Amino acid sequence: MCPRCGAGRRIRAFIAETAPARRILSHIGESAEPPRIAPARGLPASDDPTVDALPNWEAPAQPSPEYVFDPEAQR
């Protein structure tokens, strides 16, 4: 859909070569260069030698409930 008038659009041509695409983009005032890629992130905390504390993998993810579930009591 056209953002100006709302009419439908169709692809009339597909340009696969670099040189004509760059000329067209430059002619209409658009950048012919692709956007920059975001910089890579740093090491994960487990691989970072400056991080001393690692999680306790033996600890349960959640504390045990304070009650005992009895399925017979539900009937």
C-alpha positions as CSV (number, residue, x, y, z in Angstrom):
1,M,0.0,0.0,0.0
2,C,1.2,3.5,-0.8
3,P,1.8,5.5,2.3
4,R,0.6,8.6,0.6
5,C,-2.7,7.6,-1.1
6,G,-3.4,4.1,0.1
7,A,-3.4,2.6,-3.4
8,G,-2.0,-0.9,-4.0
9,R,1.5,-1.5,-5.2
10,R,3.2,-4.0,-7.5
11,I,6.8,-5.0,-8.0
12,R,7.7,-3.9,-11.6
13,A,11.3,-4.8,-11.5
14,F,13.8,-6.5,-9.2
15,I,17.4,-5.2,-9.5
16,A,20.0,-7.8,-8.5
17,E,23.2,-6.1,-9.7
18,T,25.0,-3.7,-7.4
19,A,26.0,-0.9,-9.8
20,P,22.5,-0.1,-11.0
21,A,21.0,-0.3,-7.5
22,R,23.7,2.1,-6.2
23,R,23.0,4.6,-9.1
24,I,19.2,4.5,-8.4
25,L,19.6,5.0,-4.7
26,S,22.1,7.8,-5.2
27,H,19.7,9.5,-7.7
28,I,16.8,9.5,-5.3
29,G,18.9,10.7,-2.4
30,E,19.2,7.5,-0.4
31,S,22.4,6.0,1.0
32,A,23.8,3.2,-1.2
33,E,25.7,1.8,1.8
34,P,24.1,-0.9,4.0
35,P,23.5,0.0,7.7
36,R,26.3,-0.7,10.1
37,I,26.1,-3.9,12.2
38,A,25.8,-3.4,15.9
39,P,29.0,-4.1,17.9
40,A,29.4,-7.5,19.5
41,R,28.6,-8.0,23.1
42,G,31.1,-8.8,25.8
43,L,31.9,-12.1,27.3
44,P,29.1,-13.9,29.3
45,A,29.5,-13.5,33.1
46,S,30.6,-17.2,33.4
47,D,33.5,-16.6,31.0
48,D,34.5,-13.2,32.4
49,P,37.7,-13.6,34.6
50,T,36.8,-10.5,36.6
51,V,33.5,-12.0,37.9
52,D,34.1,-14.2,40.9
53,A,30.6,-15.2,42.0
54,L,29.0,-17.9,40.0
55,P,25.4,-19.1,40.7
56,N,24.9,-22.1,43.0
57,W,23.6,-24.6,40.5
58,E,22.8,-27.1,43.3
59,A,20.3,-24.7,44.9
60,P,16.6,-25.2,43.9
61,A,15.1,-22.7,41.6
62,Q,12.3,-22.1,44.0
63,P,12.0,-22.6,47.8
64,S,10.0,-25.6,48.9
65,P,6.4,-24.8,49.9
66,E,5.6,-24.6,53.6
67,Y,2.8,-27.2,53.2
68,V,2.7,-30.8,52.1
69,F,0.4,-31.6,49.1
70,D,-1.8,-34.5,49.8
71,P,-3.7,-35.6,46.7
72,E,-6.1,-37.7,48.8
73,A,-7.2,-34.7,50.8
74,Q,-8.4,-33.1,47.5
75,R,-11.1,-35.7,46.9
